[in-house]
Amino acid sequence: MASAALASRALPPPPRHCARRPRAPPTTAPRPRRGCAAAARPARCRAVAADERPADPSIPEGEDGALSGEAERPEADVVVIGSGIGGLCCAGLLARYNQDVLVLESHDRPGGAAHSFDIKGFNFDSGPSLFSGFQSRGPQANPLAQVLDALGESVPCASYDSWMVYVPEGQFLSRIGPTDFLKDLDEFVGADAVQEWKKLLDAVIPISAAAMALPPLSIRAQVYMFAEWYKPGCSLEYPLEGSGAIIDALVRGIKKFGGRLALRSHVEKILIENGRAVGVKLQSGQIVRARKAVVSNASMWDTLDLLPPDAVPRSYQDKVKATPQCESFMHLHLGFDVENAREDLGIHHIVVNDWNKGVDADQNVVLISVPTVLGNGLAPPGKHVLHAYTPGTEPFSLWEGLDRKSAEYRRLKEERSEVMWKAVELALGPRFSREKCDVKLVGSPLTHKRFLRRNRGTYGPAIKAGEATFPGQATPIPQLFCCGDSTFPGIGVPAVAASGAIVANTLVSVSQHSELLDAVGI
């Protein structure tokens, strides 16, 4: 089942960072263009540690992190903690339902694991770069596409249908669809693998069909991927302006319907009064009241840390603490000349070094995305941007307690990033040179923890199918809900979008929910 395992495992969205290429800004004041307007060649630069990236000075900041501008009214019907895709989907639908919603984000820009950042005119994805179903509408659409549809927003995308695969047996171009992958399996693995894959599809497709029969705006499971990727005529999509364009669209939708977003507004604790969640306290000391509910888009472990221990049932605390975690990530972001890569370069590449280790072993699988092959809007003229990462397999224990400014930390980053450099050299071909890169950024689990405020830099809960299930969105504390990858349906862009929608739908009447489903044709 090695090949089947790769197909289902090796596509996770990673995370991190700040800064952005200029587009319609999701902040209270317009952001000036910077860095990439002219055709001037950017200066060569040293390999900057991702941890050292400066915050964007063009984004307004409230005094001591207090609310300011359009978000300064310190109360709302619903307060959402965190602006990841789950939190933004929840807030967008609540605003669409005519609820007064306020999103509080600790970082200097929204998006969580899906935001983009800009270095010297190169616009990088910090997280997910593999998408599908954005152009679908109605019951069969990606849950995120359905939320955008409900908000009257869209994300222009380029379509493609393949990625490069590098395995011990060789390398090949793999195409999505019902037949092409079977040909690849037969050529590189053998007839037994083909039969195993067919058995897997036979088992999963009916489950996927059942999940697709439910409105994704209400609930959806991760088997969505199989229905989308292995049907005739299917395709993958990438936003023309990067994954950050998805965040921009969600923020536009939130504001269009009167919702509010406050950046650099770090939540220090969730306020509990008479056993109910009634608001939050910011790091600045400011209190923000929630009339109806508080929704946490933070992980289950980080949410628990925001709560007073005596307000949380011991059984709930024990369950959260006992939930195993996925490991973290290594990241490599590069900016370089187009001439430094092979001419037939594709957007996505998967490198597996050793089947015997398993695709979830550390330092064994590397994913690579080069979105500028689909268009040059993310980099200066004649340049490429590249994001390589290890998919949730980097042990946090190797990094725990290290000083990010120490020589030991720099040495470990150099050592643990080598597997990504070698994968990039394999994918880009003999014309590529590390020394000729204009931008070189290496991120570690500590980077992941710092910029995403993820407990131990984790990818999310390591919940095994058949042994346990992801918890629902409700908590033992009245008026406190959770969304994101710590809740059902689980990890991944469609899943977290659905989780946010579930919370939003729960907080309004059945008639309001029904009217929305009718409006988007579900």
N, C-alpha and C positions, 0 to 999 in steps of 0.2 A: 504493500500500500504506500510505498515511498512517494510515488508520483502523485497519487491522490492526496496524500498528506500535504505535499507542497502546494498543490492547487488550493487547498482549503485553509492553509495556515499562513502562507508567506505574503499576505497582503494587508498588514496592519498599519493603521495610521499612527505615526509617531508624534513629535511635539516641539514646542518651546518658544523662544525668542521674542524680539520686538521689532520696531521700525516697519515702514511700509512704503511701497511705491505709491506716488500720488494718484488717487482716484477720488471719487466722491467720498469725502471724509466722514467717518461716523462719529465725529466729535463735535463739540459745541462751537468751534471756530474753524474756519477754513485752514487747511494745511498748505503751505507753499510748496511748489515743485522744487525738487532738489536732485542734484547729482547726475541725472541721466538725460537731460533735455538735448544736449548737443552731441555731435558725433565725436567729440574729443575722446582720446584714448585715456582711460583711467590709469592712474599711477599704479605701479606694482606695489604690493604691500606685503607685510610680514604675515605669517600664519597667526591670525588673531584668535585668542581663546574666545569661544562663544560667550563665556561668562563675563568677558570684559566689554561687551557691546554697550555703548552709552544709550541712555533713554533718549527718546525723541524730544528735543527741546521745543518743537513747534506745537506740542499738545499742551493745552492749558491745564494747569494743576491747581486744585483748591488749596488754600492755606492749610498746611499740616494734614493734607489728605481729606479735608472737609469737603462736603458737597458744594458745588459752585455752578454758575450758569443756569441752564435750563433744568438741571437736576437738583437744584438746591433745596426745594421743598422737602423737608425730612419726614415724609410719610407717603404711603401708597396703599392701595388695596392689597397688592402683592409685591413683596420684595424678593428679588431673585439674586442669589449669591453666585457670582461667576458668569462669565460671558462666553463659555464654550458653546458649541453648536446646540447641545441640549438646552442650556439655559436661554439662548437667544430664540430657539424655536418655541419654547414655553412662553417667553415674554412676548414674542410676536403674536402668537395666537391669543394670548390674554388681552393684548392691546386691540386686536381685531374683534374680540368679544366685548370691547368697550370697558375693559377694566383699567384702572389706574395702576400701571406697573412700573417699577423702578429696578433696573439692573445695576448691581454694584460690582465693579471689576477692580481687582487689586493692581493689575498691570497698567501700563500706559497706553494700551490699545486693546480692543476687544478681540475675541476669537479663540482664546484658550489654545488647545493643541492644533487648531486649524488656522491660526493667524499667519500672516506673511511678514517679512521684515526686509528692509532695504539697506544694502551696504554698497557704497560707491556706485550707485545706479543699477546694481544687480538685485533683483527682487526674488527672494527665496521663500519657498514653502517651509514652514517649520514642522508641518505634520502631514496629513493625508494628501496624496497626489494621485490616487487611483479612484475614479468615480464612474458611475454609470446611472442611467435612468433619469437624468436631468430634463431631457426633452419629453419624457412620458407625462401623460396627464390622466386623471381619473383613477379608478381603483387599482390599476396596475403600476402606478408610478412609485418611484423612490419616495419614502416618507419625507425626506428633505425637500424634494421637488413639490410635494403636495403642500407643505407649509409655505414655500415660496409662492405657490399658486394662490393660496389663501390670502397672502399678503399683497398680491398683485405685482410680484417681482419675478425677475428671471435672471439667469446667468448665461451669457453667451459662451458657447463651448465649441471646441474642435472635437471631431469624432475620429476614432481609430479602432483597430480590431486586433492588435497583436503586441507582443513584447518578446524580448530576447531572453532565452533561458540558457544558462551555462551550468552544466552538471558534470560529474566525473565521466559520464559516457560520451560527452561531446557538447556541442552547442547548436541551438536551433531557434528558429522564429516560431513561436507558438501563437496560434490564432484562437480567439474565442469562437464559440459556436458548437453545434451538436456533433460535428464529425472531425474537424481538423485536429483536435487534441487527441482523439483516438489514434489517428495516423502517427502522431508524434510518439505516443506511448508504444505503439507496435514497433516502430523503428528503433527506438532507443532503449526500451525496457523489455518488450516482448509481449506475446499473446496473453500470458497470465495477467499482466498488469492491465491489459485492455478489459479482460473479463472482470477484474476487481473494480475497475472504474465504472463499468456498466452496472455492476451490482450496487455500487454506491449511489449512482444516479437513480436507479430503480427504487431505492429506498428513500432517497431525499426528495425527488421531484413531487411525489404525492403530498408530502408534508409541505413542500414549498407552495404547491397549488392551494392547499388549505389555508396557509398563511396569507397568500395573495387574495383569497376570497374575502378576507376581513379588511375593512378600511384602514390602510396604513396610518391615516391621520389619527386613528384611535389606538391601534396596536399592531405590532409587526415583529416577526422574529428574524433572526439572521439568515435563515434559509432563503431569504430573498435573493441572495447572490446567485444561487444555482438556477433559479427561474430566469434571471436576467442574462446570465453569461452563457447559457447552454441551450438557447432557443435560436431558431433560424433568424438571420438578419440582425442579430444583436451587435452592439458596439460599446466601446468604452468612450468616456468623455473627459475632457480636461478644460477647465475654465480658461478662456483666452487671456484673462488678466490674473491668472494664478488662483490658488485656493482662497486667498484673502478676498477675492471678489464675492465669494459665497457669504463671507462675514459681512461685507459691505451691504449686500442685498438684504440680509436679515436685519441689519441695523436700520437701513432705510425703511423697511417695512414696519419695524417697531415704532420709529418716529412718525411715520405717515399716519399711524392710528393713535398717536398721542402718548406712546410709551417713552420712557426716559432711560438714559444710560449715563452712569457716572464712572469715569475712569480714575485710577489712582485712589480708589476708595476701598481700602483694605478692611474687611470685616474681621473684627477681633473676637466677637462672641455673638451667639444667638441669644436673645433675651427671652426668658421663660417667666411668665407670671400666671399664678393660679393654675400651673400645670400646662399652659398653652404657649405656643410660640407667638410672640406679639411684636417682634422687630429684631433689630440688630444694633450692636454698638461698634462703631468704626474705630480704627486705630487712633484716629484723631481725638476720640472721646465723644464724638457726636452720636446721638441716638437717632435711629431711623425707625419709625413705627410702621407696622404692617397691620392694616385693618382686618384682612381676611386670612392671609397665609404668608409664610416664609418658605421659599423654595431654594434648596441648596443644590447647585450644580457642581459642588466640590465632591471629591471621592468620599466613600463611606468613612474612611479613617480620618480624613481631614474634617469632615462634618462632625464627627464625634468629638474631635478636639475643640470645636466651637461651642459645645454644649456644657453647661454646668453638670458635673458628674451626678449630683444628687437629684437631677431632674430626669435622668435616663434610667430605665429599668436595668438592673444588673444583667438580666438575660440578654437584652439587646446589646449591651456593651460587650459581653462575652462573645456573642455571635460575630460582631464586627471584628473584634480583635483576633478571633480564631479563623477568619476568612483568609485563605492563602492569597498571596499577591503574585502577579506576573512580574518578571524582572523588568529592567529598564532598557535604555537605549544608548548606543553610540551614534553620533551624527557627524557627517562630513558635508559641508557646503562649499562649493567651488564656483568661481567665475573665471572664464578663460576664453581665449580666441577660438573661433569656429575652426580655424586651420589646425588646431591642436587635437582634433578628433577625426575619426574616420568619416568619410563623406556620407555613407549610408546609415548614419547613427539613428537609432530609434529612441522613442521617449522613455520606455521602461525596460529594465534589465533585472533579472534575478540570478544570483550566483549561489550555488550550493557546492560546498567544497568536499563534503564527505557524507554519503548516505548513512554509513554505519553510526555516525554520531547522532543522527536525528536532526530534523529541521528546527527543533527547539533548543539545540545545544548552542552555547555561547561561541562566538567567533566562527560560526559555520555557515550562516546564511547572510547575505547582504542584498539589500534592495536598492536600486538606483533609479532616479528619475531625472530626465533632461528635458523639461517642458519646452525649452526654446526651439526644439526641432519642429514644433508645430506653429511657431511664429516668434518674432523677435521682440515682442512688446515687454518682455520681462528683463531685458538686458540692453546695454548699449549696443549700437550697430556692430555686427560682426562678432558678437560674443554669445557664449552659452552660459546658462546657470545649471548647476547640478546639485542634487541632494542625494546622498547615500546614507544608509542607516542599517543597523542591525535590529531586526524586528522584535523588540521586546525580549531580548535574550541576554542582555548585559547584566551580570550580577551586581547589585548595589553594594553587596558586602565588600567588594574589592575597593570601593571608593569611600565607604563610610568613615567619617572622622577626618578625612584629608582636608588640609588647608588649601583652598583653591589658588592661593598665591605662592604655594610652596614649589620647590624644585621636584619633589616627589610626585606631586600632582601633574606637573608638566611632563615628567618622564612617563608616567602611567598613561597619560593621554596619547603620547607619541606611540607607545607600545601597543595600546589597545585599538588605535585607529589604523594600524598597519593593514589589517585585514580588509578595511574599506578601500584604502589606497590601492591595494593589489586588485580588488574587484573592479575599481574604476579603470585601472590600466588595462585590464582584460576587456572591458566593455568598450573603451574608447579607442583602443588599438595603439600601434607603435608610434603614432604621431604625437601622442599625449606625453606631456612632461610636467611633473609636479612643480618644477622650478619656474615654469612659465605661467603659472596661474596668477591672475590679478587679485583674486580673493581666495583665502584658505581659512575656513573656520572649522574647528573641531569642538564638538559638544559631548559631554559625558553625562552619566546619571545625575551628577551634582548640578549640571546645567539644567537638566530636565526638572529636577526638584526645585531649583531656584526660580526659574522663569514660569513654570506652570503650577508651582506650589503643590506638587504631587507628593504625597507621602512616600518617602524612599524612592522617589522618581519612578514609581511603578506605572506600567501600562494599564493596569486595572486588576480586578479580581481574577484569580486563577480558578475559576469554577468549572469543574469537569462535567460535561454533559452526561446525564444518566446517574450522576452521584448527588448533584445538588442543582438548585435553580437560582437565578438572579433574584434578589428581593424585589418586591414591588415598590411603588413610589411613595406609599404612605409610611409613616413612622409611628412608633408608640406615643409620640407627643402630638396632641391635637394641633392642627394648623401648621405643622411642619411636614414638608414633602421634599423628596429628593428626585433628581433626574440626572441623566448622564450615564457613563459606563459602569457605575456601581449598581445600576438598577436594570430591571427587565426592559427591553430585550437583551441588553448586554453591550459589548464593545463593538465599535465601528460606527461610521457616519450614519447609515440608515437607522441603526439601532438607537443611537443617542438622540437623533431627531425625533424618532417615535416616542422615546421616553419623555421628552419635553412636551410633546403634543398630548400624551396621556395625562400629565399633570394639569395642563391648561384645560383640557376637557373635563377633568374631575372637578375643577373649581367653578364651573359654570353650570347652568341648568341643562337638562336634557334637550329642551326645546332650542336653546341657543346652539348646542352642539349639532343638533339635527339641521338647523338652518345653515350652519357653516358647511356641513357635508353636502347639502343640496347646492350650495353656491359654487362649490368646486367640482361638482359632477360626480359625487360618490354615492 
